Amino acid sequence: MKGNVKFQVGDVASLTTLNQKFDLIYTERMLINLPDWPAQKGAIIGLTKLLKPNGKYVMCENSQDGLDAINDMRVKAGLEKVIPPWHNRYIKDTEVNTLNIPGIKLEEIHHYSSTYYFLSRVVNAWLARQEGKEPSYEASVNQLALLLPPFGEIGQGRIWIWQKFQ
């Protein structure tokens, strides 16, 4: 791929400076830093307008629904809820799923973090509490979580893949 990859940087709130079309656009935990759904929706629409035909937009963001599911499990286990940072507005699955962009299809949703978040944020946190400790990222259960495939839809991490069709 030497010589075939080009990167551009721009302001997602004003994409007018980007005047080319792209085969692939990737964002990671960027939209959650926008203040509300209208700004997030505008960014998604703006980014998908920059795709070439058959191009893909890979959106790796945190889901409020996934966090709510983790928090439901934590409460059942007697743990406190996890609160997102003040500056993040996690994406709501229902908002994304009902977004209709002409010429763009939401092709896939990957719940890649489900196993890890369940085991690290619920099981590891509960076990640590039983031992009177703070949860550790290096805990054995977290290492196991990294080895296992995702199950369910309870992790806050999501990857939404959008494709432009002709």
PATI-657933 format. One line per 10 residues: number of its first residue (from 1); their letters; for each residue x, y, z of N, C-alpha, C, O, CB. Coordinates in Angstrom, 2 decimals. Last residue first. Glycine has a CB too. Example, Ala and Ser with C-alpha at 12.3 -4.5 7.8 and 13.67 -1.06 7.14 Angstrom:
2> sa> 12.85 -2.25 7.08 13.67 -1.06 7.14 12.90 0.03 7.87 13.41 1.14 8.04 14.08 -0.60 5.72 ~ 13.19 -5.69 7.80 12.30 -4.50 7.80 13.20 -3.30 7.80 14.24 -3.32 8.46 11.31 -4.47 9.05
***
This chain:
166> qfkqwiwirg> -24.23 2.77 -4.80 -24.34 3.60 -6.02 -25.76 3.87 -6.38 -26.03 4.55 -7.37 -23.64 2.94 -7.18 ~ -23.74 3.26 -1.23 -24.02 2.44 -2.42 -24.27 3.36 -3.60 -24.50 4.56 -3.44 -25.23 1.50 -2.18 ~ -21.62 3.43 1.47 -22.28 4.21 0.42 -22.52 3.28 -0.76 -21.60 2.60 -1.22 -21.43 5.46 0.00 ~ -22.05 2.02 4.66 -21.53 1.91 3.30 -22.35 2.77 2.36 -23.58 2.82 2.43 -21.52 0.46 2.83 ~ -20.94 1.85 8.05 -21.84 2.45 7.05 -21.22 2.25 5.68 -20.00 2.31 5.53 -22.09 3.97 7.34 ~ -20.75 0.18 10.97 -20.13 0.28 9.64 -21.21 0.72 8.64 -22.22 0.05 8.43 -19.48 -1.09 9.21 ~ -20.02 0.72 14.31 -21.06 0.81 13.30 -20.36 0.98 11.96 -19.47 1.82 11.83 -22.07 2.00 13.59 ~ -18.98 -0.80 17.09 -18.48 -0.37 15.79 -19.66 -0.44 14.83 -20.22 -1.50 14.57 -17.26 -1.26 15.29 ~ -18.99 0.02 20.56 -19.68 -0.46 19.36 -18.88 -0.02 18.14 -18.19 1.00 18.17 -21.15 0.09 19.29 ~ -18.65 -0.34 24.01 -17.99 -0.14 22.73 -18.80 -0.75 21.59 -19.23 -1.90 21.67 -16.60 -0.74 22.75
156> qgiegfppll> -20.10 -1.21 26.19 -20.35 0.14 25.69 -19.68 0.41 24.35 -20.11 1.30 23.62 -19.88 1.16 26.70 ~ -21.67 -4.44 26.11 -20.48 -3.59 26.23 -20.75 -2.22 25.64 -21.53 -2.08 24.70 -19.28 -4.23 25.53 ~ -23.88 -5.99 25.57 -23.86 -5.20 26.79 -22.63 -4.31 26.94 -22.59 -3.49 27.86 -23.95 -6.11 27.95 ~ -24.83 -7.90 23.80 -24.79 -6.50 23.36 -24.67 -5.57 24.56 -25.26 -4.49 24.57 -26.06 -6.15 22.54 ~ -23.28 -11.18 23.33 -24.30 -10.23 23.74 -24.06 -8.82 23.23 -23.22 -8.57 22.36 -24.38 -10.20 25.23 ~ -19.77 -11.64 23.31 -21.11 -12.22 23.38 -22.08 -11.15 23.84 -21.72 -10.29 24.65 -21.15 -13.45 24.32 ~ -16.60 -11.80 21.63 -17.70 -11.05 22.22 -18.99 -11.86 22.25 -19.27 -12.66 21.35 -17.92 -9.76 21.44 ~ -14.22 -14.38 22.62 -14.96 -13.61 21.62 -16.10 -12.83 22.29 -16.52 -13.17 23.40 -15.52 -14.54 20.52 ~ -11.45 -14.05 24.94 -12.74 -14.60 24.54 -13.42 -13.75 23.47 -13.23 -12.54 23.43 -13.65 -14.74 25.74 ~ -9.20 -12.69 25.74 -9.03 -13.88 24.90 -10.35 -14.38 24.31 -10.34 -15.07 23.28 -8.40 -14.98 25.70
146> lalqnvsaey> -9.98 -10.68 27.44 -9.33 -10.30 26.18 -9.20 -11.47 25.21 -9.10 -11.26 24.00 -7.96 -9.72 26.47 ~ -10.88 -12.15 29.62 -11.84 -11.39 28.82 -11.26 -10.98 27.47 -11.98 -10.95 26.47 -12.30 -10.15 29.57 ~ -8.47 -12.99 30.75 -9.36 -13.97 30.11 -10.33 -13.26 29.18 -10.57 -13.72 28.06 -10.14 -14.79 31.17 ~ -7.69 -10.55 31.77 -6.84 -11.20 30.76 -7.64 -12.26 30.01 -7.52 -12.40 28.79 -5.59 -11.85 31.42 ~ -9.68 -10.17 33.64 -9.58 -9.24 32.52 -8.74 -9.84 31.40 -9.03 -9.65 30.22 -8.99 -7.90 32.97 ~ -9.09 -12.24 35.41 -10.37 -12.27 34.71 -10.38 -11.30 33.53 -11.01 -11.57 32.51 -11.52 -11.94 35.67 ~ -6.62 -11.40 36.46 -6.71 -12.59 35.59 -8.01 -12.63 34.79 -8.01 -13.00 33.62 -6.60 -13.86 36.42 ~ -5.94 -7.89 36.36 -6.57 -9.06 36.97 -6.71 -10.19 35.96 -6.89 -9.96 34.77 -7.95 -8.69 37.54 ~ -5.00 -5.50 35.44 -4.16 -6.67 35.22 -4.75 -7.95 35.80 -4.12 -9.00 35.73 -2.79 -6.44 35.81 ~ -6.75 -3.60 36.32 -6.78 -3.93 34.89 -5.97 -5.19 34.58 -6.23 -5.86 33.59 -6.25 -2.75 34.07
136> spekgeqral> -8.40 -4.26 39.36 -7.13 -4.08 38.66 -7.30 -4.45 37.19 -7.91 -5.46 36.85 -6.02 -4.93 39.31 ~ -10.58 -2.74 41.76 -10.38 -3.60 40.59 -9.06 -3.25 39.88 -8.67 -2.09 39.81 -11.56 -3.45 39.61 ~ -9.44 -2.49 45.14 -9.88 -1.80 43.93 -9.68 -2.76 42.75 -8.72 -3.52 42.74 -9.08 -0.46 43.71 ~ -10.54 -4.82 47.70 -9.54 -4.16 46.85 -10.23 -3.33 45.77 -11.43 -3.44 45.54 -8.61 -5.20 46.20 ~ -11.95 -6.68 49.22 -11.65 -5.37 49.79 -10.61 -4.59 49.02 -9.87 -3.79 49.60 -11.19 -5.53 51.20 ~ -12.81 -8.94 48.00 -11.47 -9.00 48.61 -11.07 -7.67 49.25 -9.96 -7.55 49.76 -10.44 -9.40 47.57 ~ -15.17 -8.11 46.96 -15.21 -9.19 47.95 -13.89 -9.30 48.70 -13.85 -9.69 49.87 -15.54 -10.53 47.27 ~ -14.21 -6.27 45.06 -14.95 -5.78 46.23 -14.99 -6.84 47.34 -14.85 -6.51 48.52 -16.38 -5.38 45.82 ~ -13.17 -8.02 43.20 -12.28 -7.11 43.92 -12.96 -6.59 45.19 -12.33 -6.48 46.24 -11.87 -5.93 43.01 ~ -15.53 -9.24 42.26 -14.50 -10.04 42.94 -13.56 -9.15 43.77 -13.21 -9.49 44.90 -13.69 -10.85 41.92
126> wanvvrslfy> -16.79 -6.99 41.09 -17.43 -7.70 42.20 -16.40 -8.52 42.98 -16.40 -8.50 44.21 -18.55 -8.62 41.68 ~ -14.97 -6.31 39.07 -15.30 -5.33 40.11 -15.93 -6.02 41.32 -15.62 -5.66 42.46 -16.27 -4.27 39.56 ~ -15.01 -8.67 37.54 -13.77 -8.24 38.18 -14.06 -7.25 39.31 -13.46 -7.34 40.39 -12.83 -7.60 37.15 ~ -17.81 -8.63 36.75 -17.21 -9.75 37.48 -15.95 -9.32 38.22 -15.83 -9.57 39.42 -16.88 -10.91 36.51 ~ -18.08 -5.89 35.66 -19.02 -6.52 36.59 -18.30 -7.59 37.41 -18.20 -7.48 38.63 -20.21 -7.14 35.81 ~ -15.96 -5.02 34.14 -16.72 -4.02 34.88 -17.72 -4.62 35.87 -18.17 -3.94 36.80 -17.44 -3.13 33.93 ~ -14.85 -7.40 33.00 -14.01 -6.42 33.71 -14.82 -5.49 34.61 -14.40 -5.20 35.73 -13.22 -5.59 32.72 ~ -17.01 -8.89 31.93 -16.07 -9.52 32.86 -15.26 -8.49 33.64 -15.01 -8.69 34.83 -15.13 -10.44 32.10 ~ -18.35 -6.91 30.38 -19.05 -7.70 31.39 -18.07 -8.26 32.41 -18.28 -8.14 33.62 -19.85 -8.83 30.73 ~ -16.27 -5.95 28.74 -16.93 -5.05 29.69 -17.70 -5.83 30.75 -17.71 -5.43 31.91 -17.86 -4.10 28.96
116> ytssyhhiee> -15.57 -8.30 27.29 -14.59 -7.59 28.11 -15.28 -6.72 29.15 -14.92 -6.74 30.33 -13.67 -6.74 27.23 ~ -17.95 -8.94 25.96 -17.34 -9.88 26.90 -16.39 -9.15 27.85 -16.42 -9.37 29.06 -16.59 -10.99 26.15 ~ -18.40 -6.50 24.40 -19.35 -7.07 25.35 -18.71 -7.98 26.39 -18.93 -7.79 27.59 -20.39 -7.84 24.61 ~ -16.98 -5.22 22.41 -16.50 -5.08 23.79 -17.36 -5.79 24.82 -17.08 -5.69 26.02 -16.42 -3.64 24.13 ~ -18.14 -5.47 19.87 -16.84 -6.08 20.13 -16.42 -6.09 21.59 -15.59 -6.91 21.98 -15.81 -5.37 19.34 ~ -20.53 -5.58 18.35 -20.53 -5.36 19.80 -19.25 -5.96 20.36 -19.28 -6.86 21.21 -21.81 -6.00 20.48 ~ -20.98 -4.09 15.28 -20.17 -5.06 16.04 -20.16 -4.64 17.51 -19.83 -3.51 17.85 -18.71 -5.15 15.48 ~ -23.19 -3.83 12.71 -22.90 -3.32 14.04 -22.15 -4.42 14.77 -22.63 -5.55 14.87 -24.23 -2.90 14.82 ~ -23.38 -2.96 9.22 -23.06 -3.88 10.31 -22.93 -3.12 11.62 -22.61 -1.93 11.64 -21.77 -4.65 10.02 ~ -24.55 -1.00 7.49 -24.32 -2.37 7.04 -24.12 -3.37 8.17 -24.62 -4.49 8.11 -23.12 -2.39 6.15
106> lkigpinltn> -26.54 1.44 6.85 -25.88 0.92 8.04 -25.76 -0.58 7.82 -26.73 -1.32 7.95 -26.67 1.28 9.37 ~ -26.10 3.02 3.74 -26.73 1.93 4.48 -25.89 1.59 5.70 -24.67 1.45 5.61 -26.92 0.68 3.57 ~ -26.85 5.81 1.73 -25.98 5.21 2.74 -26.76 4.12 3.48 -27.93 4.30 3.81 -25.45 6.29 3.74 ~ -28.65 7.10 0.14 -27.46 6.56 -0.50 -26.50 5.86 0.45 -25.45 5.37 0.02 -26.75 7.65 -1.19 ~ -29.83 9.18 2.75 -29.97 8.73 1.36 -28.63 8.27 0.78 -27.62 8.96 0.90 -30.56 9.86 0.50 ~ -29.99 7.98 5.93 -29.17 8.85 5.09 -29.29 8.36 3.65 -28.89 7.23 3.36 -27.67 8.86 5.56 ~ -31.63 7.77 8.82 -31.83 7.44 7.41 -31.07 8.46 6.57 -31.43 9.63 6.49 -33.36 7.42 7.03 ~ -31.48 6.43 11.98 -30.90 7.44 11.09 -31.02 6.96 9.64 -30.55 5.87 9.30 -29.42 7.72 11.45 ~ -32.20 4.51 13.73 -33.28 5.15 12.99 -32.78 6.23 12.03 -33.58 6.87 11.35 -34.27 5.76 13.96 ~ -29.80 3.72 14.88 -30.57 2.73 14.12 -31.71 3.35 13.32 -32.15 2.77 12.32 -31.13 1.69 15.05
96> vetdkiyrnh> -29.00 6.01 16.30 -28.23 5.55 15.13 -29.08 4.64 14.25 -29.08 4.76 13.03 -26.96 4.82 15.58 ~ -30.99 6.06 18.27 -30.78 7.22 17.39 -30.06 6.79 16.13 -30.45 7.15 15.02 -29.97 8.32 18.12 ~ -30.68 3.61 19.52 -31.93 3.89 18.82 -31.79 5.08 17.88 -32.40 5.10 16.81 -33.04 4.15 19.82 ~ -28.14 3.85 20.75 -28.34 2.91 19.64 -29.60 3.25 18.84 -29.58 3.19 17.61 -28.43 1.49 20.18 ~ -26.65 6.88 21.44 -27.79 6.02 21.75 -28.07 5.15 20.53 -28.23 5.65 19.42 -29.05 6.85 22.16 ~ -23.34 7.66 22.40 -24.31 7.48 21.32 -25.43 6.56 21.80 -25.18 5.57 22.48 -23.62 6.90 20.04 ~ -22.46 9.77 25.15 -22.43 8.48 24.47 -23.58 8.39 23.47 -24.65 8.96 23.68 -22.50 7.32 25.49 ~ -20.87 12.48 25.50 -22.28 12.19 25.28 -22.30 10.91 24.45 -22.18 10.94 23.22 -23.05 13.41 24.55 ~ -18.37 13.63 27.74 -18.82 12.66 26.73 -20.33 12.57 26.69 -21.00 12.57 27.73 -18.22 11.29 27.02 ~ -17.57 15.20 29.80 -17.47 15.78 28.47 -17.93 14.82 27.36 -17.87 15.17 26.18 -16.05 16.20 28.21
86> wppivkelga> -17.72 13.70 32.13 -18.64 14.83 31.95 -18.67 15.34 30.51 -19.70 15.85 30.05 -18.26 15.97 32.87 ~ -17.47 10.16 31.55 -16.85 11.47 31.81 -17.82 12.60 31.44 -18.64 12.45 30.54 -15.54 11.61 31.01 ~ -20.18 8.06 32.77 -19.26 8.53 31.73 -18.62 9.85 32.13 -19.16 10.59 32.95 -20.00 8.69 30.38 ~ -20.24 6.03 35.60 -20.69 7.31 35.04 -19.69 7.75 33.98 -18.49 7.80 34.24 -20.83 8.40 36.16 ~ -21.39 2.96 36.61 -20.27 3.65 35.97 -20.85 4.90 35.31 -21.82 4.83 34.56 -19.53 2.72 34.91 ~ -23.08 2.38 39.73 -23.09 2.58 38.29 -21.80 3.26 37.84 -21.19 4.04 38.58 -24.31 3.42 37.87 ~ -21.85 0.11 42.26 -22.28 1.43 41.80 -22.25 1.49 40.27 -21.50 0.77 39.61 -21.39 2.54 42.40 ~ -23.09 -3.22 42.90 -22.03 -2.27 42.57 -22.64 -0.94 42.14 -23.79 -0.87 41.72 -21.11 -2.83 41.45 ~ -24.79 -5.38 43.21 -24.53 -4.52 44.36 -23.41 -3.51 44.16 -22.85 -3.00 45.13 -24.20 -5.36 45.53 ~ -25.47 -6.71 40.97 -24.35 -7.29 41.74 -24.00 -6.43 42.96 -23.03 -6.72 43.66 -23.12 -7.46 40.84
76> kvrmdniadl> -27.37 -5.04 39.94 -27.81 -6.37 40.41 -26.73 -7.05 41.25 -27.04 -7.86 42.13 -28.17 -7.26 39.22 ~ -25.64 -2.98 39.16 -26.60 -2.74 40.24 -27.09 -4.08 40.81 -27.21 -4.22 42.03 -27.80 -1.89 39.73 ~ -24.30 -4.26 37.04 -23.56 -3.81 38.22 -24.50 -3.60 39.41 -24.18 -3.99 40.54 -22.79 -2.51 37.91 ~ -26.37 -4.64 35.21 -25.69 -5.80 35.79 -24.96 -5.41 37.06 -24.99 -6.14 38.05 -24.71 -6.42 34.77 ~ -26.92 -1.96 34.62 -27.98 -2.82 35.15 -27.38 -4.05 35.84 -27.82 -4.44 36.92 -28.94 -3.27 34.02 ~ -24.44 -1.20 33.53 -24.86 -0.64 34.82 -26.01 -1.44 35.44 -26.08 -1.57 36.66 -25.27 0.81 34.65 ~ -24.54 -2.58 31.11 -23.48 -2.90 32.09 -23.91 -2.41 33.48 -23.76 -3.12 34.47 -22.12 -2.25 31.68 ~ -26.72 -1.22 29.99 -26.81 -2.67 30.22 -25.75 -3.12 31.23 -26.03 -3.94 32.11 -26.63 -3.44 28.90 ~ -25.68 1.37 29.80 -26.86 1.13 30.64 -27.00 -0.36 30.97 -27.35 -0.72 32.09 -28.15 1.64 29.94 ~ -23.65 0.91 27.93 -23.30 1.30 29.30 -24.47 1.06 30.25 -24.27 0.59 31.37 -22.86 2.77 29.35
66> gdqsnecmvy> -25.27 0.35 25.71 -24.33 -0.65 26.21 -23.91 -0.36 27.63 -23.80 -1.28 28.44 -23.12 -0.72 25.32 ~ -26.57 2.82 25.47 -27.36 1.60 25.72 -26.47 0.48 26.26 -26.87 -0.25 27.17 -28.07 1.13 24.43 ~ -24.48 4.50 24.84 -25.17 4.70 26.11 -25.98 3.46 26.48 -26.07 3.09 27.65 -26.08 5.94 26.05 ~ -21.50 3.43 23.35 -22.96 3.37 23.32 -23.53 3.57 24.72 -23.12 2.90 25.67 -23.43 2.02 22.74 ~ -18.69 4.90 21.81 -19.30 4.32 23.00 -20.81 4.47 22.93 -21.33 5.50 22.50 -18.76 4.99 24.28 ~ -17.43 3.97 18.52 -17.89 4.91 19.53 -18.43 4.16 20.74 -18.60 2.94 20.71 -18.96 5.85 18.96 ~ -16.32 3.90 15.43 -16.04 3.20 16.69 -16.32 4.17 17.84 -15.54 5.09 18.09 -14.55 2.67 16.74 ~ -17.32 3.62 12.32 -17.57 4.51 13.45 -17.43 3.71 14.74 -18.32 2.94 15.11 -19.00 5.15 13.34 ~ -16.37 3.69 9.12 -16.28 2.84 10.30 -16.28 3.75 11.52 -15.37 4.56 11.72 -14.99 1.92 10.27 ~ -17.70 3.98 6.05 -17.41 4.79 7.24 -17.48 3.85 8.44 -18.54 3.28 8.73 -18.43 6.02 7.39
56> kgnpkllktl> -16.69 3.08 2.78 -17.20 2.72 4.10 -16.78 3.75 5.14 -15.68 4.31 5.10 -16.69 1.33 4.52 ~ -17.72 3.16 -0.70 -16.86 3.52 0.42 -17.52 3.20 1.75 -18.74 3.06 1.84 -16.50 4.99 0.35 ~ -19.36 2.82 -2.84 -18.90 1.59 -2.16 -17.94 1.88 -0.99 -17.42 0.95 -0.38 -18.22 0.67 -3.15 ~ -18.36 5.99 -4.00 -19.28 4.86 -4.13 -18.62 3.58 -3.60 -17.45 3.30 -3.90 -19.72 4.68 -5.61 ~ -16.62 7.75 -1.33 -16.75 7.34 -2.72 -17.82 6.27 -2.81 -18.18 5.68 -1.78 -15.38 6.83 -3.30 ~ -17.75 9.97 1.24 -17.41 8.63 0.76 -17.53 8.52 -0.75 -18.42 9.11 -1.37 -18.30 7.58 1.42 ~ -18.63 12.31 2.31 -17.26 12.31 1.78 -16.84 10.94 1.23 -15.70 10.77 0.79 -16.29 12.73 2.88 ~ -21.03 11.83 3.45 -21.04 12.56 2.18 -19.66 12.58 1.52 -19.54 12.83 0.32 -21.53 14.00 2.40 ~ -20.32 10.78 5.89 -20.75 9.84 4.84 -20.85 10.52 3.47 -20.76 9.85 2.44 -22.11 9.22 5.21 ~ -19.74 13.16 7.28 -18.67 12.21 6.97 -19.09 11.25 5.86 -18.29 10.94 4.98 -18.28 11.41 8.22
46> giiagkqapw> -22.31 14.32 7.49 -21.21 15.01 6.81 -20.10 14.07 6.40 -19.56 14.17 5.29 -20.65 16.09 7.69 ~ -23.66 12.38 9.02 -24.13 12.71 7.66 -23.00 13.38 6.87 -22.77 13.03 5.71 -25.37 13.65 7.73 ~ -22.11 12.52 11.36 -22.26 11.25 10.63 -22.67 11.52 9.19 -22.10 10.96 8.26 -23.29 10.33 11.32 ~ -22.49 15.22 12.08 -21.14 14.71 11.78 -21.22 13.42 10.98 -20.48 13.25 10.01 -20.35 14.48 13.08 ~ -25.24 15.28 12.57 -24.66 16.11 11.51 -23.29 15.65 11.11 -22.94 15.67 9.93 -24.59 17.56 11.95 ~ -25.32 13.56 14.79 -26.01 13.19 13.55 -25.44 13.99 12.37 -25.19 13.43 11.30 -27.54 13.44 13.68 ~ -23.93 15.15 16.63 -23.43 13.82 16.26 -24.03 13.37 14.93 -23.32 12.87 14.06 -23.75 12.79 17.36 ~ -25.64 17.37 16.78 -24.25 17.55 16.35 -23.65 16.22 15.91 -22.93 16.17 14.91 -23.39 18.17 17.48 ~ -28.04 16.11 17.70 -28.01 16.85 16.44 -26.59 17.07 15.91 -26.36 16.97 14.71 -28.70 18.19 16.61 ~ -27.10 14.92 20.21 -27.41 14.09 19.05 -27.45 14.91 17.75 -26.92 14.43 16.75 -28.74 13.39 19.25
36> dplnilmret> -24.34 16.91 21.59 -25.71 16.37 21.56 -25.93 15.57 20.28 -25.08 15.55 19.39 -26.75 17.52 21.68 ~ -21.57 17.71 21.63 -22.46 17.99 22.76 -23.81 17.29 22.76 -24.39 17.09 23.83 -22.70 19.40 22.81 ~ -18.93 15.33 20.99 -19.84 16.37 20.51 -20.97 16.52 21.52 -21.30 15.55 22.21 -20.40 16.03 19.08 ~ -17.61 13.17 21.86 -17.15 14.46 22.39 -17.97 15.63 21.84 -17.73 16.78 22.20 -15.69 14.66 22.06 ~ -18.48 11.04 20.47 -18.95 11.15 21.85 -18.51 12.46 22.50 -19.01 12.82 23.57 -18.44 9.97 22.68 ~ -17.08 11.15 18.08 -18.44 11.68 18.11 -18.96 11.86 19.53 -19.79 12.73 19.78 -19.37 10.76 17.34 ~ -14.72 9.84 18.82 -14.69 11.25 18.45 -16.09 11.85 18.58 -16.25 12.95 19.12 -14.15 11.43 17.01 ~ -14.08 7.16 19.01 -14.41 7.93 20.21 -14.27 9.44 19.97 -13.78 10.18 20.81 -13.51 7.51 21.38 ~ -12.78 7.22 15.89 -12.78 6.44 17.13 -12.98 7.37 18.31 -12.16 8.26 18.58 -11.46 5.64 17.29 ~ -13.46 6.85 12.44 -13.39 7.69 13.62 -13.46 6.79 14.85 -14.11 5.75 14.85 -14.55 8.75 13.63
26> yildfkqnlt> -12.58 6.57 9.08 -12.60 5.90 10.38 -12.54 6.96 11.49 -11.68 7.84 11.47 -11.41 4.91 10.51 ~ -13.41 5.99 5.78 -13.32 7.01 6.83 -13.48 6.27 8.15 -14.38 5.46 8.31 -14.41 8.16 6.66 ~ -12.44 4.99 2.61 -12.64 4.61 3.99 -12.47 5.83 4.89 -11.51 6.59 4.77 -11.66 3.49 4.40 ~ -12.34 6.26 0.19 -12.77 4.85 0.21 -13.14 4.43 1.63 -14.04 3.61 1.83 -11.66 3.94 -0.35 ~ -13.44 9.65 -0.24 -12.59 8.65 0.39 -13.21 7.26 0.30 -14.43 7.10 0.32 -12.34 9.01 1.84 ~ -13.11 12.67 -2.10 -13.93 11.54 -1.64 -12.98 10.45 -1.19 -11.86 10.33 -1.68 -14.89 11.03 -2.78 ~ -12.14 16.04 -1.25 -12.02 14.78 -1.96 -13.01 13.78 -1.40 -13.66 14.01 -0.38 -10.58 14.23 -1.87 ~ -12.16 18.36 0.23 -12.80 18.40 -1.08 -12.59 17.13 -1.89 -12.83 17.13 -3.10 -12.29 19.56 -1.85 ~ -12.52 19.69 3.26 -12.16 18.41 2.64 -12.91 18.31 1.32 -14.13 18.18 1.29 -12.51 17.19 3.58 ~ -13.61 21.99 4.15 -12.22 22.07 3.70 -11.76 20.75 3.05 -10.74 20.71 2.37 -11.30 22.42 4.88
16> tlsavdgvqf> -16.12 21.36 5.11 -16.03 22.00 3.80 -14.61 22.10 3.27 -14.41 22.26 2.07 -16.62 23.38 3.86 ~ -16.79 20.36 7.56 -16.02 19.49 6.66 -15.82 20.10 5.27 -15.38 19.41 4.36 -16.71 18.15 6.52 ~ -17.22 21.23 10.49 -17.10 22.02 9.26 -16.20 21.26 8.30 -14.99 21.50 8.23 -16.55 23.45 9.55 ~ -17.21 19.44 12.51 -18.32 20.39 12.49 -18.32 21.26 11.23 -19.31 21.93 10.94 -18.26 21.28 13.73 ~ -14.84 18.12 12.19 -16.06 17.40 11.84 -17.28 18.32 11.83 -18.28 18.00 11.19 -16.28 16.25 12.83 ~ -12.10 19.46 10.74 -13.04 19.71 11.81 -14.37 19.09 11.41 -14.97 19.49 10.41 -13.19 21.24 12.12 ~ -9.49 17.21 9.62 -10.43 18.31 9.48 -11.29 18.45 10.71 -11.22 17.63 11.63 -11.30 18.12 8.25 ~ -6.86 15.68 7.88 -7.42 16.06 9.17 -8.35 17.24 8.95 -8.04 18.15 8.18 -6.31 16.40 10.21 ~ -6.09 12.88 5.91 -6.43 14.29 6.01 -7.06 14.52 7.36 -7.73 13.64 7.91 -7.38 14.73 4.86 ~ -3.85 10.59 4.40 -4.62 11.00 5.56 -4.91 12.49 5.45 -4.09 13.26 4.96 -3.88 10.68 6.88
6> kvngkm> -3.51 8.00 2.06 -3.41 9.42 2.35 -4.32 9.72 3.53 -5.41 9.17 3.64 -3.80 10.29 1.09 ~ -1.92 5.35 0.50 -2.67 5.78 1.67 -2.41 7.26 1.90 -1.27 7.72 1.94 -2.27 4.95 2.92 ~ -0.25 4.60 -1.52 -1.68 4.59 -1.79 -2.53 5.10 -0.63 -3.74 5.27 -0.78 -2.11 3.21 -2.14 ~ 2.40 4.45 -0.78 2.03 5.47 -1.75 0.54 5.56 -2.02 0.09 6.50 -2.68 2.73 5.22 -3.02 ~ 2.15 1.10 -0.07 3.03 2.25 -0.06 2.62 3.22 -1.19 2.53 2.85 -2.36 4.51 1.81 -0.22 ~ 0.81 -1.19 0.00 0.00 0.00 0.00 0.86 1.26 0.00 0.33 2.37 0.07 -0.93 -0.01 1.19
***
